[in-house]
Amino acid sequence: DSPDGSAKLEPALRAWLAAGGQWDPPARDLGLHRHTLRRLVERSGRLLGRDLATMDARAEVWWALRAVERADHPT
């Protein structure tokens, strides 16, 4: 893991998006406090230049993550 926690950004963002924006279930699944998850998601949004409070932004990011996943693991 990176000292600044950046290695946790993508898994945290994926888990949060997969949980429909809920905080507690993905935090529990990742072994994080919900406030830690919130900080990671907020940081991800800032780095991506997206307001993840909007459904449009969350959908864009979700599909982008799916595209990366498919590119990394072609069938």
Buried (B, 14 or more C-beta within 10 A) or exposed (E): EEEEEEEBBEBBBBBBBBBEEEBEBBBEEBEBEBEBBBBBBEBBBEEBEBEBEEEEBBEBBBEEBEEEEEEEEEE
